[in-house]
Amino acid sequence: MPINYYIFLSVALFCIGVAGVLTRRNAIIIFMCVELMLNAVNLLLVAFSKMHHVALYKINPEAGINGQIFVFFIMVVAAAEVSVGLAIIVMMYRNTHSVDVNFLNRLKH
Amino acid sequence: MINYIYLVPLFPLLGFLLNGLLRNKLSKSLTAFIGCGTILASFLLSAAIFTEVSKAGFQAQTVTLFPFIQVNTLKIPFAFQVDQLSTLFLLIITGVGFLIHLYSTSYMHEETGDHYARYFSYLNLFVFSMLLLVLGANYVIMFIGWEGVGLCSYLLIGYWFKNLDYDNAAKKAFIMNRIGDLGFLLAVFLIISKFGSATFADIYPKAPQISVRALTAITLLLFIGATGKSAQIPLYTWLPDAMAGPTPVSALIHAATMVTAGIYMIARSNILYTLAPTTQTVVAITGLATALLAATIALKQNDIKKVLAYSTISQLGYMFLGLGVGAYTGSVFHVMTHAFFKALLFLGAGSVIHAIHEQDIRKMGGLRKFMPITHITFLFACFAIAGIPPFSGFFSKDEILAAAYQKNPVYYVIGVFTALLTAFYMFRLYATTFLGTFRGENAHIEDHHDMQSAEPGSEPASHNHEPDSHSIHESPAAITIPLIILAILAVIGGFLGIPEVFAKDLHWLGHFLGPVFQASTNKQAAVLFPPSQELTLMGISVAVALIGVITAWTRFSRKPELEEPTGIGAILANKWYVDEIYDALIVRPLNAFGKFLNNVIEKSVIDWAVNGAGRIVQYSSRQIRLIQSGQVGGYVLLMVVGMVILFIVELFVKK
């Protein structure tokens, strides 16, 4: 498959993520949209690394492997982020009985 | 023996550390023992080295201790120069220094233990610095000592630091010295840039290859340093004020050793000066002018120490005259004899002050009866400084005057006139102090407060009563022994340099110092005097000095009361108003300029800028604060906008 397809797909995913983060007020949905953006980037990384691997295999059989490994790192970080983020959301719900991010402006006072 | 030269300055340094650090723990006698013992050890070592150096065929040596500064090709080792000139100075410094330390043990005995130790530690530090100055084998080591003696001079002038006037005198001395030190420092930089080295042994052989203009600049800058340290016009005014220190300090620092540092430095650099005739003329004229000016001021001073201070300045002027006319041996000779008789004069004055707690010669008189030893030694010193043969001052002064005559008879005439003034004011001082009857206040009208307020914390003044003529007595042995030794030296010191006219080849000092001044001697055309002419010159100067002595003796022993000076006398008593002129020309404009900077530049420019920067930050942060609204969506939007901008920059702008 041409690389263009992957690029278009991940740009689309990323834009959906951005739009979601900007427009929604529900913390959980914002959270999911952030994950969407992360995974759009992951997809792009994997696609590019595969492309490099194929193109440079003859010269260097290990070309492009870094990208794949990097994706795993991002997944781990994302998982950690999820656990922290969800905990924050749970605490927030306990205090305000709502997951509306606009309530967070109370932190200002 | 010469390899142990480093011990000579090390002993006083140890003494300084011991006395300074343990000043609260040591007993007074132990302090005195450490203070004097270290100097005595240095003196004995110096004497041993001196005998080695004075052997025939000795070559100047450099003892390198460790590398001190190394930058690229410039190497400045921490090294000592051992030759005739430096060992002669070693002897003067440690010898006279030891006598003055011994004298101080008695003179300062009324101080409390810790101040007593502080005094001796400063004194030892001074001797250490002075030894470093004369031993240094390059201008940088010399400069360390040069600064060290300046510091010690400051510390010791302000020794009684509770008196604000004394503090001001100390500051004045330090600042005046600083001005000169700047000249010295610039000269050292210039030397390094021209010669690529600061070591004497490297510089002097190369001197003839350097342009005369560069040499003139170097020597003039060095001379500025010398005018500060050795109290010459225009930087001499600190020396009379420096009399605020204890009298032994005046004797050691402001008469015998530190003030001769400038002469040592020029004598050391003699070849540079010989090759720069313009500077020589400047040096000679400055020296002569200083000698004359200080002598005229001394005529009308009524403070025993002030008279001696101005006579010191005047004698230093003679030495510079000698340096300026190329009589390097004569100048060093005069340094030596002057160290003897001027230290003696100061110590004698200290003995008088110690006995009657008074510095004003109008309230003295008739002390000959009460203090026979002080009297006779003081008289010898007066003869020596007046230049009466066969006392030491005659030989050295005459050598300088003869050389001045060769260069320019006008120098000689002014020099002889100054000698007349010298003889006159010294015997004015002698007659008013020791002859006649005691004019001090009577014990019956004693006034404690007057004494206390007149001289708070000054010369040992803890005796609570004004002296009457019955309570005056000779000083203790620790004071009189140095007086006697110095008196002997002041009488016979001159025989180290008997002129050729009297006896062939008996100028021992001239032969001894010959190798140091060899290069200069070769450059100078030796003008041979006909013996009759030299004897005539000598006769004139002796006759003139005798006239001064006899006039002053008869005038002041008969009518010792000094009237308030009028007319020109008032100008002299007020030191030609030089302090006032400096005050009006330099101090006040500088203060006004400082006030202007403080009030105008500081307030409306610097403060405005600093406060403005603060106000800008405050204002802008008040505005930017509004962006932080607490709306999470707003933050995210800004984040995305930022990302898009970065994206655009990355894609389209950055190429």
Interface residues (C-beta under 8 A of the other chain):
Chain A: V18 V21 L22 R25 I30 V101 N102 L104 N105 R106 L107 K108
Chain B: Q628 S629 G630 Q631 V632 G633 V636 L637 V640
